[in-house]
Amino acid sequence: MASIWEQERQQELYERITRLQADTPRRWGSMNAGQMLQHLDRAYKNAMGVLPVSKIFWAFITSLTPVKKLMIYKIPWKKNLPTAPEYIAADTVDFDAARAAFLESLQMITRENANMRFAGHPIFGQLSYEDWGALLYKHTDHHLRQFGV
């Protein structure tokens, strides 16, 4: 499974994000490109413990190790999955500011990961370093595919 901790994956994501434009059309969902970047930025800030996020009520099922391993590593994600309320982007988002904020979070988490104490995930609960790396990559890839980049 690809991981955000792999340097080549970091470079791949950076290149894909730089190809994204404010007017890039979405293939599914309701977010525009700026909102998607803000959504991802909030997820990364949650991982780093910067943005507190409440556990989703059905997390008692998805936080079971076999379930979360399947969802992170094996099962492809469907379109329009539910998300934590704290991850929902604002109605109006400045695309350039959202991209800059997300790229800063991406750089920070990949630079500081060895020293970082990761927060719990609102759906999967406590995750290992490896789980966070795979999940962050999968989540970012999912949304970049949403916009065809």
Secondary structure, 3 states (H helix, E strand, C coil): CCCCCCHHHHHHHHHHHHHCCCCCCCCCCCCCHHHHHHHHHHHHHHHCCCCCCCCCCCHHHHCCHHHHHHHHHHCCCCCCCCCCHHHCCCCCCCHHHHHHHHHHHHHHHHHHHHHCCCCCECCCECCCHHHHHHHHHHHHHHHHHHCCC
